[in-house]
Amino acid sequence: MRIFNRDRNSDHPLFLYLQKMSKRGKTEYDEIENAKARNYMHDPRVSSRRENELLNFTFNDGNGKDLRLDECTGEQQIRKGLDHYFEDRVHAAANPHFVDCAGDDKDDRLGTNLVTTPLELVNVFLVNGLSRMFMWARGMEAVELATYTPEFQAAVGSFRTLANDADPHAVDSKEFVHLMMKEQPDRDQFISVIFTLYEVYRKQFPYHPIWLTTLSDFEKGCADSTEDEATRWCHLVGKPVAGKDGQWAIVLRFPADQFPKKYRPTVLDTDHAFYFPAPEEAPVAGGLAADVRMKVKVPAGEYIAMFPALRKARVTNCARIKAFTEESITRIREHHIKILREQEFAQMQEVEAWLTRLEEHVP
Protein backbone atom coordinates (compact mmCIF):
# COMPACT_ATOMS: atom_id res chain seq x y z
CA MET A 1 0.00 0.00 0.00
CA ARG A 2 1.04 3.58 -0.58
CA ILE A 3 0.72 6.09 2.23
CA PHE A 4 1.54 9.69 1.31
CA ASN A 5 2.46 8.23 -2.10
CA ARG A 6 5.28 6.16 -0.61
CA ASP A 7 5.30 2.36 -0.49
CA ARG A 8 4.48 1.10 3.01
CA ASN A 9 3.91 -2.28 4.58
CA SER A 10 1.52 -3.43 7.25
CA ASP A 11 3.84 -2.19 10.02
CA HIS A 12 2.89 1.40 9.27
CA PRO A 13 0.55 2.80 11.98
CA LEU A 14 -2.02 3.96 9.42
CA PHE A 15 -1.91 0.85 7.20
CA LEU A 16 -4.86 -1.14 8.56
CA TYR A 17 -6.94 1.98 9.17
CA LEU A 18 -6.58 3.24 5.60
CA GLN A 19 -7.01 -0.23 4.17
CA LYS A 20 -10.37 -0.52 5.92
CA MET A 21 -11.49 3.02 5.03
CA SER A 22 -10.60 2.54 1.36
CA LYS A 23 -12.85 -0.52 1.14
CA ARG A 24 -15.98 1.06 2.55
CA GLY A 25 -19.34 0.36 0.89
CA LYS A 26 -21.61 2.61 -1.14
CA THR A 27 -23.41 4.79 1.40
CA GLU A 28 -22.68 8.52 1.35
CA TYR A 29 -20.68 8.16 4.57
CA ASP A 30 -18.70 5.28 3.10
CA GLU A 31 -17.89 7.32 0.00
CA ILE A 32 -16.61 10.18 2.14
CA GLU A 33 -14.40 7.82 4.16
CA ASN A 34 -13.15 6.18 1.00
CA ALA A 35 -12.22 9.55 -0.50
CA LYS A 36 -10.33 10.60 2.63
CA ALA A 37 -8.44 7.30 2.68
CA ARG A 38 -7.37 7.72 -0.94
CA ASN A 39 -6.12 11.22 -0.20
CA TYR A 40 -3.94 9.91 2.62
CA MET A 41 -2.70 7.10 0.43
CA HIS A 42 -1.86 9.06 -2.71
CA ASP A 43 -1.02 12.64 -1.69
CA PRO A 44 2.62 13.12 -2.82
CA ARG A 45 3.20 16.37 -0.95
CA VAL A 46 3.48 15.25 2.65
CA SER A 47 7.20 15.25 3.45
CA SER A 48 8.89 12.58 5.54
CA ARG A 49 9.39 15.11 8.30
CA ARG A 50 5.73 16.07 8.34
CA GLU A 51 4.70 12.42 8.35
CA ASN A 52 6.91 11.87 11.38
CA GLU A 53 5.42 14.92 13.09
CA LEU A 54 1.98 13.44 12.49
CA LEU A 55 2.83 9.97 13.78
CA ASN A 56 4.52 11.37 16.90
CA PHE A 57 1.63 13.72 17.65
CA THR A 58 0.32 13.18 21.19
CA PHE A 59 -3.34 13.66 22.12
CA ASN A 60 -5.69 12.82 24.95
CA ASP A 61 -7.84 9.81 24.10
CA GLY A 62 -10.77 11.12 26.15
CA ASN A 63 -10.19 8.61 28.92
CA GLY A 64 -7.42 10.51 30.67
CA LYS A 65 -4.65 8.84 28.70
CA ASP A 66 -2.14 10.55 26.41
CA LEU A 67 -1.43 8.64 23.21
CA ARG A 68 0.92 9.13 20.30
CA LEU A 69 -0.80 8.55 17.01
CA ASP A 70 1.67 5.78 16.15
CA GLU A 71 0.61 3.97 19.34
CA CYS A 72 -3.06 3.82 18.33
CA THR A 73 -4.49 0.44 17.42
CA GLY A 74 -8.22 0.77 16.84
CA GLU A 75 -10.11 2.66 14.15
CA GLN A 76 -11.71 5.08 16.60
CA GLN A 77 -8.41 5.93 18.26
CA ILE A 78 -6.73 6.70 14.94
CA ARG A 79 -9.67 8.76 13.72
CA LYS A 80 -9.64 10.75 16.95
CA GLY A 81 -5.87 11.25 16.67
CA LEU A 82 -6.13 12.53 13.09
CA ASP A 83 -8.95 14.89 14.09
CA HIS A 84 -6.93 16.21 17.05
CA TYR A 85 -3.85 16.66 14.85
CA PHE A 86 -5.76 18.84 12.40
CA GLU A 87 -7.38 20.89 15.15
CA ASP A 88 -4.28 21.36 17.32
CA ARG A 89 -1.49 21.55 14.73
CA VAL A 90 -3.24 23.22 11.79
CA HIS A 91 -6.67 24.68 12.37
CA ALA A 92 -6.16 26.36 15.78
CA ALA A 93 -2.35 26.52 15.90
CA ALA A 94 -0.46 29.79 16.29
CA ASN A 95 2.29 28.27 14.13
CA PRO A 96 0.56 25.67 11.93
CA HIS A 97 2.52 22.68 10.70
CA PHE A 98 2.18 23.61 7.04
CA VAL A 99 4.39 26.60 7.90
CA ASP A 100 6.66 24.85 10.38
CA CYS A 101 7.42 21.99 7.98
CA ALA A 102 7.70 24.07 4.80
CA GLY A 103 10.70 23.65 2.57
CA ASP A 104 11.21 19.94 3.19
CA ASP A 105 12.55 17.83 0.36
CA LYS A 106 9.19 16.38 -0.70
CA ASP A 107 6.89 19.20 0.37
CA ASP A 108 7.20 20.85 -3.04
CA ARG A 109 6.18 24.20 -1.54
CA LEU A 110 6.22 26.20 -4.76
CA GLY A 111 3.37 28.59 -4.04
CA THR A 112 5.84 31.26 -2.94
CA ASN A 113 6.83 31.86 -6.59
CA LEU A 114 3.62 33.88 -6.91
CA VAL A 115 5.16 36.64 -4.80
CA THR A 116 7.18 37.97 -7.74
CA THR A 117 4.19 38.00 -10.10
CA PRO A 118 1.37 40.59 -10.36
CA LEU A 119 -1.29 37.93 -9.74
CA GLU A 120 -3.99 38.79 -7.25
CA LEU A 121 -5.55 36.18 -5.00
CA VAL A 122 -9.13 35.41 -4.07
CA ASN A 123 -10.83 33.71 -1.14
CA VAL A 124 -14.50 32.73 -1.02
CA PHE A 125 -15.44 33.61 2.55
CA LEU A 126 -18.62 32.43 4.28
CA VAL A 127 -19.87 35.17 6.60
CA ASN A 128 -21.99 32.70 8.56
CA GLY A 129 -18.79 30.95 9.56
CA LEU A 130 -18.21 33.82 12.01
CA SER A 131 -21.20 32.90 14.16
CA ARG A 132 -19.02 31.93 17.14
CA MET A 133 -17.27 35.27 16.90
CA PHE A 134 -20.67 36.95 17.07
CA MET A 135 -21.35 35.18 20.36
CA TRP A 136 -17.89 36.10 21.66
CA ALA A 137 -18.34 39.82 20.86
CA ARG A 138 -21.79 39.94 22.40
CA GLY A 139 -20.67 38.29 25.63
CA MET A 140 -17.39 40.14 26.29
CA GLU A 141 -17.18 41.60 29.79
CA ALA A 142 -16.65 45.36 30.23
CA VAL A 143 -13.35 44.85 32.09
CA GLU A 144 -11.87 42.90 29.19
CA LEU A 145 -13.33 45.23 26.58
CA ALA A 146 -11.62 48.22 28.22
CA THR A 147 -8.19 46.68 27.50
CA TYR A 148 -8.63 46.98 23.73
CA THR A 149 -8.25 49.90 21.32
CA PRO A 150 -10.96 52.56 21.00
CA GLU A 151 -11.57 51.32 17.43
CA PHE A 152 -12.29 47.79 18.65
CA GLN A 153 -14.47 49.05 21.52
CA ALA A 154 -16.48 51.11 19.04
CA ALA A 155 -16.90 48.05 16.79
CA VAL A 156 -18.18 45.96 19.72
CA GLY A 157 -20.55 48.75 20.70
CA SER A 158 -21.85 48.98 17.15
CA PHE A 159 -22.21 45.21 16.89
CA ARG A 160 -24.23 45.03 20.09
CA THR A 161 -26.82 47.39 18.68
CA LEU A 162 -27.63 44.79 16.04
CA ALA A 163 -30.41 42.25 16.50
CA ASN A 164 -28.11 39.33 17.25
CA ASP A 165 -29.60 36.73 19.57
CA ALA A 166 -28.34 33.79 17.57
CA ASP A 167 -26.67 30.56 18.57
CA PRO A 168 -23.85 29.37 16.31
CA HIS A 169 -25.11 27.62 13.14
CA ALA A 170 -28.78 28.00 14.09
CA VAL A 171 -31.49 29.24 11.75
CA ASP A 172 -31.65 32.51 13.67
CA SER A 173 -27.96 33.09 12.96
CA LYS A 174 -28.62 32.64 9.25
CA GLU A 175 -31.45 35.14 9.34
CA PHE A 176 -29.36 37.60 11.37
CA VAL A 177 -26.58 37.57 8.76
CA HIS A 178 -29.13 37.86 5.96
CA LEU A 179 -30.71 40.88 7.67
CA MET A 180 -27.32 42.58 7.86
CA MET A 181 -26.20 41.66 4.32
CA LYS A 182 -29.28 42.09 2.13
CA GLU A 183 -29.13 45.90 1.77
CA GLN A 184 -26.03 47.80 0.64
CA PRO A 185 -25.72 50.47 3.41
CA ASP A 186 -26.29 47.93 6.22
CA ARG A 187 -23.95 45.46 4.50
CA ASP A 188 -21.06 47.90 4.24
CA GLN A 189 -21.32 48.85 7.91
CA PHE A 190 -21.70 45.22 9.00
CA ILE A 191 -18.66 44.04 7.05
CA SER A 192 -16.57 46.90 8.42
CA VAL A 193 -17.59 46.03 11.99
CA ILE A 194 -17.01 42.28 11.75
CA PHE A 195 -13.64 42.76 10.05
CA THR A 196 -12.56 44.98 12.94
CA LEU A 197 -13.79 42.41 15.46
CA TYR A 198 -11.99 39.63 13.63
CA GLU A 199 -8.63 41.38 13.96
CA VAL A 200 -8.75 40.70 17.72
CA TYR A 201 -10.68 37.44 17.54
CA ARG A 202 -8.21 35.72 15.20
CA LYS A 203 -5.33 36.35 17.64
CA GLN A 204 -7.20 34.75 20.52
CA PHE A 205 -8.67 31.95 18.41
CA PRO A 206 -6.34 31.18 15.49
CA TYR A 207 -8.01 29.77 12.40
CA HIS A 208 -5.94 28.26 9.60
CA PRO A 209 -5.47 27.94 6.76
CA ILE A 210 -7.04 30.41 4.37
CA TRP A 211 -7.63 28.78 0.98
CA LEU A 212 -6.81 30.93 -2.02
CA THR A 213 -7.01 30.83 -5.78
CA THR A 214 -5.74 33.30 -8.35
CA LEU A 215 -8.03 36.08 -9.51
CA SER A 216 -7.60 34.99 -13.15
CA ASP A 217 -8.63 31.39 -12.39
CA PHE A 218 -11.57 32.62 -10.35
CA GLU A 219 -12.84 34.97 -13.05
CA LYS A 220 -12.49 32.37 -15.80
CA GLY A 221 -14.21 29.67 -13.78
CA CYS A 222 -17.13 31.86 -12.71
CA ALA A 223 -17.64 33.81 -15.93
CA ASP A 224 -20.98 32.16 -16.69
CA SER A 225 -22.46 32.21 -13.18
CA THR A 226 -25.59 34.35 -12.89
CA GLU A 227 -28.49 33.61 -10.57
CA ASP A 228 -26.59 31.18 -8.33
CA GLU A 229 -23.26 32.99 -8.36
CA ALA A 230 -22.38 32.41 -4.70
CA THR A 231 -22.97 28.68 -5.14
CA ARG A 232 -20.76 28.71 -8.23
CA TRP A 233 -17.94 30.50 -6.38
CA CYS A 234 -17.95 27.76 -3.75
CA HIS A 235 -18.06 24.95 -6.28
CA LEU A 236 -15.13 26.28 -8.31
CA VAL A 237 -12.80 26.21 -5.30
CA GLY A 238 -13.95 22.76 -4.15
CA LYS A 239 -16.52 23.74 -1.52
CA PRO A 240 -19.81 21.80 -1.55
CA VAL A 241 -22.84 23.79 -0.42
CA ALA A 242 -24.97 21.04 1.09
CA GLY A 243 -26.50 22.46 4.27
CA LYS A 244 -25.44 26.02 3.42
CA ASP A 245 -28.57 27.20 1.60
CA GLY A 246 -29.24 30.84 2.56
CA GLN A 247 -25.76 31.57 3.90
CA TRP A 248 -23.84 34.57 2.60
CA ALA A 249 -20.56 34.33 0.70
CA ILE A 250 -18.26 37.23 -0.06
CA VAL A 251 -15.35 37.37 -2.48
CA LEU A 252 -12.20 38.65 -0.78
CA ARG A 253 -9.53 39.95 -3.13
CA PHE A 254 -5.93 40.25 -1.92
CA PRO A 255 -2.85 41.75 -3.57
CA ALA A 256 -0.19 39.11 -4.27
CA ASP A 257 2.24 40.62 -1.78
CA GLN A 258 -0.28 40.18 1.06
CA PHE A 259 0.93 36.59 1.31
CA PRO A 260 4.73 36.54 1.08
CA LYS A 261 4.51 32.87 2.06
CA LYS A 262 1.95 30.68 0.35
CA TYR A 263 1.93 26.91 0.42
CA ARG A 264 0.64 24.01 -1.55
CA PRO A 265 -2.07 22.26 0.47
CA THR A 266 -1.83 18.64 1.58
CA VAL A 267 -4.32 16.16 2.97
CA LEU A 268 -3.08 17.09 6.45
CA ASP A 269 -4.22 20.70 6.00
CA THR A 270 -7.93 20.02 5.71
CA ASP A 271 -10.62 18.01 7.45
CA HIS A 272 -12.94 17.52 4.51
CA ALA A 273 -12.91 14.96 1.71
CA PHE A 274 -13.43 17.32 -1.23
CA TYR A 275 -9.76 18.25 -1.20
CA PHE A 276 -7.96 16.44 -4.03
CA PRO A 277 -4.15 16.10 -4.16
CA ALA A 278 -2.35 17.36 -7.25
CA PRO A 279 -0.53 14.72 -9.29
CA GLU A 280 2.97 13.57 -8.46
CA GLU A 281 5.61 15.66 -10.25
CA ALA A 282 3.02 17.82 -12.04
CA PRO A 283 4.66 21.20 -12.81
CA VAL A 284 1.97 23.34 -11.19
CA ALA A 285 2.60 26.18 -8.76
CA GLY A 286 -0.07 25.19 -6.26
CA GLY A 287 -2.80 22.61 -5.85
CA LEU A 288 -5.63 21.97 -8.30
CA ALA A 289 -9.15 22.36 -6.95
CA ALA A 290 -11.78 19.77 -7.88
CA ASP A 291 -14.74 21.70 -9.31
CA VAL A 292 -17.81 20.41 -7.44
CA ARG A 293 -20.01 21.39 -10.40
CA MET A 294 -17.69 19.60 -12.84
CA LYS A 295 -17.67 22.39 -15.44
CA VAL A 296 -14.17 23.81 -15.83
CA LYS A 297 -11.73 22.35 -18.35
CA VAL A 298 -8.72 23.58 -16.40
CA PRO A 299 -8.91 23.32 -12.58
CA ALA A 300 -8.42 26.48 -10.58
CA GLY A 301 -5.14 26.66 -8.69
CA GLU A 302 -5.28 26.54 -4.91
CA TYR A 303 -2.91 27.70 -2.19
CA ILE A 304 -3.02 27.96 1.57
CA ALA A 305 -1.57 30.53 3.95
CA MET A 306 -1.88 31.66 7.54
CA PHE A 307 -5.18 33.49 7.94
CA PRO A 308 -4.65 37.24 7.50
CA ALA A 309 -6.41 40.31 8.78
CA LEU A 310 -9.65 40.52 6.82
CA ARG A 311 -9.27 44.29 6.63
CA LYS A 312 -6.38 43.72 4.21
CA ALA A 313 -8.83 42.36 1.66
CA ARG A 314 -11.10 44.15 -0.77
CA VAL A 315 -14.67 42.85 -0.92
CA THR A 316 -15.49 42.62 -4.62
CA ASN A 317 -18.78 40.74 -4.56
CA CYS A 318 -21.26 39.10 -2.25
CA ALA A 319 -24.32 36.92 -2.68
CA ARG A 320 -26.48 34.38 -0.90
CA ILE A 321 -25.87 30.68 -1.48
CA LYS A 322 -28.69 28.81 -3.19
CA ALA A 323 -29.43 25.13 -2.80
CA PHE A 324 -27.89 22.91 -5.47
CA THR A 325 -28.18 19.18 -6.05
CA GLU A 326 -24.57 18.03 -6.11
CA GLU A 327 -23.16 14.82 -7.53
CA SER A 328 -21.66 12.24 -5.19
CA ILE A 329 -18.07 12.73 -4.11
CA THR A 330 -17.14 9.58 -6.02
CA ARG A 331 -18.53 11.04 -9.25
CA ILE A 332 -16.80 14.39 -8.65
CA ARG A 333 -13.46 12.67 -8.07
CA GLU A 334 -13.84 10.54 -11.20
CA HIS A 335 -14.56 13.64 -13.24
CA HIS A 336 -11.61 15.50 -11.71
CA ILE A 337 -9.25 12.68 -12.68
CA LYS A 338 -10.66 12.85 -16.22
CA ILE A 339 -9.97 16.59 -16.35
CA LEU A 340 -6.43 16.09 -15.03
CA ARG A 341 -5.83 13.57 -17.83
CA GLU A 342 -6.71 16.27 -20.35
CA GLN A 343 -3.97 18.61 -19.09
CA GLU A 344 -0.64 18.79 -20.88
CA PHE A 345 1.28 17.55 -17.85
CA ALA A 346 -0.67 14.25 -17.97
CA GLN A 347 1.77 13.10 -20.67
CA MET A 348 4.54 12.94 -18.10
CA GLN A 349 5.32 9.37 -17.08
CA GLU A 350 5.11 10.02 -13.33
CA VAL A 351 1.79 11.86 -13.66
CA GLU A 352 0.28 9.17 -15.87
CA ALA A 353 1.30 6.43 -13.45
CA TRP A 354 -0.10 8.40 -10.50
CA LEU A 355 -3.44 8.98 -12.23
CA THR A 356 -3.66 5.32 -13.18
CA ARG A 357 -3.21 4.29 -9.56
CA LEU A 358 -6.06 6.55 -8.56
CA GLU A 359 -8.34 5.40 -11.36
CA GLU A 360 -7.78 1.75 -10.61
CA HIS A 361 -7.47 2.39 -6.89
CA VAL A 362 -4.18 0.57 -6.81
CA PRO A 363 -3.24 0.71 -3.12
Summary of the structure (lengths in Angstrom):
residues: 363
radius of gyration: 21.0
end to end distance: 4.6
largest distance: 63.4
contacts: 1121
relative contact order: 0.15
helix: 48%
strand: 12%
